[in-house]
Amino acid sequence: QGQLVESGGGLVQPGGSLTLSCTTSGIAFRISTMNWFRQAPGKERELVASITGFGRNSNYADSVKGRFTISRDNAQNTVYLQMNGLKPEDTAVYFCNARLYSQDYWGRGTQVTVSS
């Protein structure tokens, strides 16, 4: 059974940076597309960034382009989300997701709060 565990969330001031990590086990990590979603209070969950197996392609939501970077370490079965220039509107619970064919795994999320 696949498990995903996020870490690295916290409270940061506007303009600050955080790096989220998602450590996985029990999945075919190297060939899975890895995604970061976020959900703010009262809003739907939205896709923030994705990276294909072996990191050949990555995509970002327009709202985070140029500020966030997704990367993966296939040797460590871990995916990262480097977040720079954080804004209050980036406040949300951030979820890691792994997808491979019909398999779909989720972490429990990590809270990111951007506030002065």
N, C-alpha and C positions, 0 to 999 in steps of 0.2 A: 504494500500500500504506500503510495507516494506521500511524502511529507515535505512541507515547505515552511520555513521559519524565518520571518522577517526580523530585522534588528536595525538599530541606528536612528530611530525616530527621536523626537524630543522637541524642546522649546528653543526657538532661535529668533533673533531680531530680524526685522526686514533688511534685506541686502545680504544676509548671512548665507552660510552653506551647510549642507548636511549630506552625508553619504549613507544611503540605505543598502543593506545587504540582505540577500535571501539565500539561505543555505538549504539545499535539497537532498533528499535521500529517497531511494526506492522508485526513481523514475529514470527513463532513458534521457538523461539530461542533455547529452551532446547533440541529440537530434531534435530536441524539443524547442519549440518557439517559447521564449520567456517574455512575459509581459509584466508591467507595473500598471496597476489601476489605482484610482483614488476615489474616495467618497466623502464629500463634505456633508455636514448636517443638513437634512432636508433636500439633498440633491441626489441625483442618480449616480451610480458608479460610472466612472469614465476611464477610458484607456489613456494612459499618459505616455507610455513608451513601450516599444517591443523590439526584440532582437531575435533573428532566426538562428537556427542551429549553426554552430561554428562561427557565429557572429558576422555572417556575410552581409546581412542587411539589417538596418534599424530604421524605425519610424517613430515620430513624435507627434503629440498633439500640438496644434498651432500655439496654444497658450504657453507651452514650455520650450518651444524650439529656441535654440541658442543659449538656453540656461541650464537645461538638464541633459545628462549624458548617460545612456544605458550601456553597460558592458557585461561581459561574462568571462568566467574562468572555468573552462571545461575540466581542468585537472582537479579543481576544488568543488565542482558541482554547485557553483555559486554565481548569482547574478547580482549586479550592483546598479544603483541609481545615484549618480552624482548630481546634486541639486545646488546650483549657484544662483545668486541674485534672487533669493526667495522673497516672495510677496505675501501679504496677509491672505490673499485669495488662494494661495497654495495650501492653506490649512485644511487638513483632511486626514482620514485614515488611509494609509497606503497599503495596498495588497499586492502580493506577488502571485503570479499565475503561470502555470506551465501547461502547454497544449501540444498534443501529439495525436494526430488523427482524431479518434473519438474520445481520447483521454483528456481530462480537464481537472487540474489540481489547483487548490487555493491555499494560501497561508491565512493566518488569523488576522493579520494586519498590524501595522505599527503607526502610532499617532505622530503626526507632524503638526506643530503649532507655530505659526509665524506671527509674532506680536512684539510690540515694544513695551 
